[in-house]
């Protein structure tokens, strides 16, 4: 899915990175446990 970083209000910062989300539910899942999601290597 593509999210427009310029228009979305759904974003979270983690480990010095900003993550953008398509829905409040996706953001809530990430905020609850951000380490569950893949990190760049």
CHARMM internal coordinates of N, CA and C (Angstrom, degrees):
IC EDIT
DIST 1 N 1 CA 1.4487
DIST 1 CA 1 C 1.5209
ANGL 1 N 1 CA 1 C 108.62
DIST 1 C 2 N 1.2949
ANGL 1 CA 1 C 2 N 115.75
DIHE 1 N 1 CA 1 C 2 N 143.19
DIST 2 N 2 CA 1.4531
ANGL 1 C 2 N 2 CA 121.88
DIHE 1 CA 1 C 2 N 2 CA 177.02
DIST 2 CA 2 C 1.5230
ANGL 2 N 2 CA 2 C 109.43
DIHE 1 C 2 N 2 CA 2 C -104.81
DIST 2 C 3 N 1.3175
ANGL 2 CA 2 C 3 N 115.67
DIHE 2 N 2 CA 2 C 3 N 133.53
DIST 3 N 3 CA 1.4640
ANGL 2 C 3 N 3 CA 121.41
DIHE 2 CA 2 C 3 N 3 CA 178.71
DIST 3 CA 3 C 1.5278
ANGL 3 N 3 CA 3 C 107.34
DIHE 2 C 3 N 3 CA 3 C -121.74
DIST 3 C 4 N 1.3187
ANGL 3 CA 3 C 4 N 116.80
DIHE 3 N 3 CA 3 C 4 N 130.94
DIST 4 N 4 CA 1.4589
ANGL 3 C 4 N 4 CA 121.01
DIHE 3 CA 3 C 4 N 4 CA 179.38
DIST 4 CA 4 C 1.5296
ANGL 4 N 4 CA 4 C 108.77
DIHE 3 C 4 N 4 CA 4 C -78.54
DIST 4 C 5 N 1.3159
ANGL 4 CA 4 C 5 N 116.39
DIHE 4 N 4 CA 4 C 5 N 108.77
DIST 5 N 5 CA 1.4611
ANGL 4 C 5 N 5 CA 122.44
DIHE 4 CA 4 C 5 N 5 CA -177.21
DIST 5 CA 5 C 1.5210
ANGL 5 N 5 CA 5 C 112.43
DIHE 4 C 5 N 5 CA 5 C -61.24
DIST 5 C 6 N 1.3183
ANGL 5 CA 5 C 6 N 117.02
DIHE 5 N 5 CA 5 C 6 N -27.10
DIST 6 N 6 CA 1.4574
ANGL 5 C 6 N 6 CA 121.28
DIHE 5 CA 5 C 6 N 6 CA -176.78
DIST 6 CA 6 C 1.5195
ANGL 6 N 6 CA 6 C 112.87
DIHE 5 C 6 N 6 CA 6 C -77.96
DIST 6 C 7 N 1.3269
ANGL 6 CA 6 C 7 N 117.32
DIHE 6 N 6 CA 6 C 7 N -25.23
DIST 7 N 7 CA 1.4626
ANGL 6 C 7 N 7 CA 119.04
DIHE 6 CA 6 C 7 N 7 CA -174.43
DIST 7 CA 7 C 1.5249
ANGL 7 N 7 CA 7 C 114.64
DIHE 6 C 7 N 7 CA 7 C -111.42
DIST 7 C 8 N 1.3313
ANGL 7 CA 7 C 8 N 118.05
DIHE 7 N 7 CA 7 C 8 N -20.63
DIST 8 N 8 CA 1.4544
ANGL 7 C 8 N 8 CA 118.50
DIHE 7 CA 7 C 8 N 8 CA -177.83
DIST 8 CA 8 C 1.5246
ANGL 8 N 8 CA 8 C 110.88
DIHE 7 C 8 N 8 CA 8 C -74.54
DIST 8 C 9 N 1.3104
ANGL 8 CA 8 C 9 N 115.03
DIHE 8 N 8 CA 8 C 9 N 141.74
DIST 9 N 9 CA 1.4660
ANGL 8 C 9 N 9 CA 121.14
DIHE 8 CA 8 C 9 N 9 CA 175.63
DIST 9 CA 9 C 1.5205
ANGL 9 N 9 CA 9 C 109.90
DIHE 8 C 9 N 9 CA 9 C -99.40
DIST 9 C 10 N 1.3168
ANGL 9 CA 9 C 10 N 116.12
DIHE 9 N 9 CA 9 C 10 N -1.48
DIST 10 N 10 CA 1.4640
ANGL 9 C 10 N 10 CA 121.76
DIHE 9 CA 9 C 10 N 10 CA -177.20
DIST 10 CA 10 C 1.5204
ANGL 10 N 10 CA 10 C 109.01
DIHE 9 C 10 N 10 CA 10 C -96.97
DIST 10 C 11 N 1.3249
ANGL 10 CA 10 C 11 N 116.17
DIHE 10 N 10 CA 10 C 11 N 100.19
DIST 11 N 11 CA 1.4618
ANGL 10 C 11 N 11 CA 120.89
DIHE 10 CA 10 C 11 N 11 CA -179.81
DIST 11 CA 11 C 1.5165
ANGL 11 N 11 CA 11 C 109.85
DIHE 10 C 11 N 11 CA 11 C -148.05
DIST 11 C 12 N 1.3090
ANGL 11 CA 11 C 12 N 114.96
DIHE 11 N 11 CA 11 C 12 N 152.95
DIST 12 N 12 CA 1.4596
ANGL 11 C 12 N 12 CA 122.35
DIHE 11 CA 11 C 12 N 12 CA 177.46
DIST 12 CA 12 C 1.5210
ANGL 12 N 12 CA 12 C 108.59
DIHE 11 C 12 N 12 CA 12 C -140.07
DIST 12 C 13 N 1.3208
ANGL 12 CA 12 C 13 N 115.97
DIHE 12 N 12 CA 12 C 13 N 147.25
DIST 13 N 13 CA 1.4587
ANGL 12 C 13 N 13 CA 121.00
DIHE 12 CA 12 C 13 N 13 CA 175.74
DIST 13 CA 13 C 1.5229
ANGL 13 N 13 CA 13 C 108.29
DIHE 12 C 13 N 13 CA 13 C -104.93
DIST 13 C 14 N 1.3464
ANGL 13 CA 13 C 14 N 115.25
DIHE 13 N 13 CA 13 C 14 N 139.41
DIST 14 N 14 CA 1.4618
ANGL 13 C 14 N 14 CA 120.68
DIHE 13 CA 13 C 14 N 14 CA 178.88
DIST 14 CA 14 C 1.5222
ANGL 14 N 14 CA 14 C 108.47
DIHE 13 C 14 N 14 CA 14 C -155.16
DIST 14 C 15 N 1.3251
ANGL 14 CA 14 C 15 N 116.87
DIHE 14 N 14 CA 14 C 15 N 130.60
DIST 15 N 15 CA 1.4659
ANGL 14 C 15 N 15 CA 122.64
DIHE 14 CA 14 C 15 N 15 CA 178.69
DIST 15 CA 15 C 1.5295
ANGL 15 N 15 CA 15 C 112.52
DIHE 14 C 15 N 15 CA 15 C 51.53
DIST 15 C 16 N 1.3297
ANGL 15 CA 15 C 16 N 116.66
DIHE 15 N 15 CA 15 C 16 N 38.54
DIST 16 N 16 CA 1.4583
ANGL 15 C 16 N 16 CA 120.70
DIHE 15 CA 15 C 16 N 16 CA 177.41
DIST 16 CA 16 C 1.5114
ANGL 16 N 16 CA 16 C 115.25
DIHE 15 C 16 N 16 CA 16 C 79.89
DIST 16 C 17 N 1.3221
ANGL 16 CA 16 C 17 N 117.79
DIHE 16 N 16 CA 16 C 17 N 6.49
DIST 17 N 17 CA 1.4613
ANGL 16 C 17 N 17 CA 122.54
DIHE 16 CA 16 C 17 N 17 CA 179.25
DIST 17 CA 17 C 1.5164
ANGL 17 N 17 CA 17 C 110.02
DIHE 16 C 17 N 17 CA 17 C -118.19
DIST 17 C 18 N 1.3300
ANGL 17 CA 17 C 18 N 115.95
DIHE 17 N 17 CA 17 C 18 N 151.93
DIST 18 N 18 CA 1.4584
ANGL 17 C 18 N 18 CA 121.03
DIHE 17 CA 17 C 18 N 18 CA 175.65
DIST 18 CA 18 C 1.5219
ANGL 18 N 18 CA 18 C 107.78
DIHE 17 C 18 N 18 CA 18 C -106.70
DIST 18 C 19 N 1.3277
ANGL 18 CA 18 C 19 N 116.03
DIHE 18 N 18 CA 18 C 19 N 132.45
DIST 19 N 19 CA 1.4575
ANGL 18 C 19 N 19 CA 122.94
DIHE 18 CA 18 C 19 N 19 CA 179.71
DIST 19 CA 19 C 1.5240
ANGL 19 N 19 CA 19 C 108.28
DIHE 18 C 19 N 19 CA 19 C -114.80
DIST 19 C 20 N 1.3284
ANGL 19 CA 19 C 20 N 116.86
DIHE 19 N 19 CA 19 C 20 N 139.54
DIST 20 N 20 CA 1.4546
ANGL 19 C 20 N 20 CA 123.22
DIHE 19 CA 19 C 20 N 20 CA -176.91
DIST 20 CA 20 C 1.5256
ANGL 20 N 20 CA 20 C 108.77
DIHE 19 C 20 N 20 CA 20 C -114.56
DIST 20 C 21 N 1.3380
ANGL 20 CA 20 C 21 N 116.60
DIHE 20 N 20 CA 20 C 21 N 145.13
DIST 21 N 21 CA 1.4606
ANGL 20 C 21 N 21 CA 120.68
DIHE 20 CA 20 C 21 N 21 CA -172.73
DIST 21 CA 21 C 1.5157
ANGL 21 N 21 CA 21 C 112.55
DIHE 20 C 21 N 21 CA 21 C -129.21
DIST 21 C 22 N 1.3375
ANGL 21 CA 21 C 22 N 113.75
DIHE 21 N 21 CA 21 C 22 N 153.29
DIST 22 N 22 CA 1.4574
ANGL 21 C 22 N 22 CA 121.08
DIHE 21 CA 21 C 22 N 22 CA -178.96
DIST 22 CA 22 C 1.5251
ANGL 22 N 22 CA 22 C 111.82
DIHE 21 C 22 N 22 CA 22 C -86.98
DIST 22 C 23 N 1.3336
ANGL 22 CA 22 C 23 N 117.04
DIHE 22 N 22 CA 22 C 23 N -21.97
DIST 23 N 23 CA 1.4589
ANGL 22 C 23 N 23 CA 119.82
DIHE 22 CA 22 C 23 N 23 CA -177.99
DIST 23 CA 23 C 1.5187
ANGL 23 N 23 CA 23 C 110.66
DIHE 22 C 23 N 23 CA 23 C -149.85
DIST 23 C 24 N 1.3231
ANGL 23 CA 23 C 24 N 115.69
DIHE 23 N 23 CA 23 C 24 N 160.29
DIST 24 N 24 CA 1.4581
ANGL 23 C 24 N 24 CA 121.29
DIHE 23 CA 23 C 24 N 24 CA 178.35
DIST 24 CA 24 C 1.5241
ANGL 24 N 24 CA 24 C 110.79
DIHE 23 C 24 N 24 CA 24 C -63.93
DIST 24 C 25 N 1.3200
ANGL 24 CA 24 C 25 N 117.47
DIHE 24 N 24 CA 24 C 25 N -32.63
DIST 25 N 25 CA 1.4696
ANGL 24 C 25 N 25 CA 121.21
DIHE 24 CA 24 C 25 N 25 CA 179.66
DIST 25 CA 25 C 1.5283
ANGL 25 N 25 CA 25 C 110.57
DIHE 24 C 25 N 25 CA 25 C -66.44
DIST 25 C 26 N 1.3165
ANGL 25 CA 25 C 26 N 117.96
DIHE 25 N 25 CA 25 C 26 N -41.77
DIST 26 N 26 CA 1.4692
ANGL 25 C 26 N 26 CA 121.10
DIHE 25 CA 25 C 26 N 26 CA 178.12
DIST 26 CA 26 C 1.5219
ANGL 26 N 26 CA 26 C 110.33
DIHE 25 C 26 N 26 CA 26 C -65.16
DIST 26 C 27 N 1.3141
ANGL 26 CA 26 C 27 N 117.43
DIHE 26 N 26 CA 26 C 27 N -42.20
DIST 27 N 27 CA 1.4579
ANGL 26 C 27 N 27 CA 121.06
DIHE 26 CA 26 C 27 N 27 CA 179.04
DIST 27 CA 27 C 1.5225
ANGL 27 N 27 CA 27 C 110.58
DIHE 26 C 27 N 27 CA 27 C -64.15
DIST 27 C 28 N 1.3162
ANGL 27 CA 27 C 28 N 117.83
DIHE 27 N 27 CA 27 C 28 N -42.07
DIST 28 N 28 CA 1.4624
ANGL 27 C 28 N 28 CA 121.35
DIHE 27 CA 27 C 28 N 28 CA 179.68
DIST 28 CA 28 C 1.5242
ANGL 28 N 28 CA 28 C 111.22
DIHE 27 C 28 N 28 CA 28 C -63.04
DIST 28 C 29 N 1.3226
ANGL 28 CA 28 C 29 N 117.63
DIHE 28 N 28 CA 28 C 29 N -40.23
DIST 29 N 29 CA 1.4663
ANGL 28 C 29 N 29 CA 121.07
DIHE 28 CA 28 C 29 N 29 CA 177.26
DIST 29 CA 29 C 1.5157
ANGL 29 N 29 CA 29 C 110.96
DIHE 28 C 29 N 29 CA 29 C -62.71
DIST 29 C 30 N 1.3153
ANGL 29 CA 29 C 30 N 116.44
DIHE 29 N 29 CA 29 C 30 N -43.27
DIST 30 N 30 CA 1.4601
ANGL 29 C 30 N 30 CA 120.94
DIHE 29 CA 29 C 30 N 30 CA 178.91
DIST 30 CA 30 C 1.5253
ANGL 30 N 30 CA 30 C 110.53
DIHE 29 C 30 N 30 CA 30 C -65.23
DIST 30 C 31 N 1.3176
ANGL 30 CA 30 C 31 N 117.14
DIHE 30 N 30 CA 30 C 31 N -46.68
DIST 31 N 31 CA 1.4593
ANGL 30 C 31 N 31 CA 121.14
DIHE 30 CA 30 C 31 N 31 CA -177.82
DIST 31 CA 31 C 1.5239
ANGL 31 N 31 CA 31 C 112.19
DIHE 30 C 31 N 31 CA 31 C -62.70
DIST 31 C 32 N 1.3023
ANGL 31 CA 31 C 32 N 116.50
DIHE 31 N 31 CA 31 C 32 N -32.37
DIST 32 N 32 CA 1.4672
ANGL 31 C 32 N 32 CA 121.13
DIHE 31 CA 31 C 32 N 32 CA -179.53
DIST 32 CA 32 C 1.5304
ANGL 32 N 32 CA 32 C 111.25
DIHE 31 C 32 N 32 CA 32 C -67.22
DIST 32 C 33 N 1.3386
ANGL 32 CA 32 C 33 N 116.87
DIHE 32 N 32 CA 32 C 33 N -39.51
DIST 33 N 33 CA 1.4711
ANGL 32 C 33 N 33 CA 120.56
DIHE 32 CA 32 C 33 N 33 CA -177.74
DIST 33 CA 33 C 1.5230
ANGL 33 N 33 CA 33 C 109.92
DIHE 32 C 33 N 33 CA 33 C -154.70
DIST 33 C 34 N 1.3395
ANGL 33 CA 33 C 34 N 117.66
DIHE 33 N 33 CA 33 C 34 N 77.85
DIST 34 N 34 CA 1.4634
ANGL 33 C 34 N 34 CA 119.90
DIHE 33 CA 33 C 34 N 34 CA -176.29
DIST 34 CA 34 C 1.5154
ANGL 34 N 34 CA 34 C 114.18
DIHE 33 C 34 N 34 CA 34 C -63.80
DIST 34 C 35 N 1.3275
ANGL 34 CA 34 C 35 N 119.01
DIHE 34 N 34 CA 34 C 35 N -24.64
DIST 35 N 35 CA 1.4634
ANGL 34 C 35 N 35 CA 120.71
DIHE 34 CA 34 C 35 N 35 CA 179.98
DIST 35 CA 35 C 1.5238
ANGL 35 N 35 CA 35 C 112.47
DIHE 34 C 35 N 35 CA 35 C -73.10
DIST 35 C 36 N 1.3040
ANGL 35 CA 35 C 36 N 117.09
DIHE 35 N 35 CA 35 C 36 N -13.88
DIST 36 N 36 CA 1.4590
ANGL 35 C 36 N 36 CA 120.96
DIHE 35 CA 35 C 36 N 36 CA 177.51
DIST 36 CA 36 C 1.5345
ANGL 36 N 36 CA 36 C 111.37
DIHE 35 C 36 N 36 CA 36 C -69.20
DIST 36 C 37 N 1.3116
ANGL 36 CA 36 C 37 N 115.55
DIHE 36 N 36 CA 36 C 37 N -23.54
DIST 37 N 37 CA 1.4530
ANGL 36 C 37 N 37 CA 121.63
DIHE 36 CA 36 C 37 N 37 CA -177.33
DIST 37 CA 37 C 1.5223
ANGL 37 N 37 CA 37 C 109.93
DIHE 36 C 37 N 37 CA 37 C -93.71
DIST 37 C 38 N 1.2966
ANGL 37 CA 37 C 38 N 117.26
DIHE 37 N 37 CA 37 C 38 N 151.79
DIST 38 N 38 CA 1.4641
ANGL 37 C 38 N 38 CA 121.81
DIHE 37 CA 37 C 38 N 38 CA -176.33
DIST 38 CA 38 C 1.5091
ANGL 38 N 38 CA 38 C 112.97
DIHE 37 C 38 N 38 CA 38 C -61.38
DIST 38 C 39 N 1.3076
ANGL 38 CA 38 C 39 N 115.40
DIHE 38 N 38 CA 38 C 39 N 146.25
DIST 39 N 39 CA 1.4564
ANGL 38 C 39 N 39 CA 122.26
DIHE 38 CA 38 C 39 N 39 CA 175.72
DIST 39 CA 39 C 1.5176
ANGL 39 N 39 CA 39 C 108.05
DIHE 38 C 39 N 39 CA 39 C -117.57
DIST 39 C 40 N 1.3088
ANGL 39 CA 39 C 40 N 115.33
DIHE 39 N 39 CA 39 C 40 N 148.57
DIST 40 N 40 CA 1.4691
ANGL 39 C 40 N 40 CA 120.09
DIHE 39 CA 39 C 40 N 40 CA 176.98
DIST 40 CA 40 C 1.5253
ANGL 40 N 40 CA 40 C 109.23
DIHE 39 C 40 N 40 CA 40 C -64.57
DIST 40 C 41 N 1.3273
ANGL 40 CA 40 C 41 N 116.12
DIHE 40 N 40 CA 40 C 41 N 143.28
DIST 41 N 41 CA 1.4616
ANGL 40 C 41 N 41 CA 120.73
DIHE 40 CA 40 C 41 N 41 CA -179.47
DIST 41 CA 41 C 1.4953
ANGL 41 N 41 CA 41 C 110.85
DIHE 40 C 41 N 41 CA 41 C -103.83
END
COOR INIT
IC SEED 1 N 1 CA 1 C
IC BUILD
